């Protein structure tokens, strides 16, 4: 299924830069981002199923140790 995504100018430039840096098309970069997000949500779901709710402070600590933005840790 085809889909049209409208990006802000700044987002579009970041996407273009990422695609150029990785030698990929912009569409490939978007597909990879969707796959990575789905994987992250799956892992988070499996962890909460096994251990119960994970406190935000722990998610933030894990994000820092991985060099991620903290607001992305819970996503």
Secondary structure, 3 states (H helix, E strand, C coil): CCCCCCCCHHHHHHHHHHHHHHCCCHHHHHHHHHHHHHHHHHHHHHHHHHHCCCCHHHHHHHHHHHCCCHHHHCC
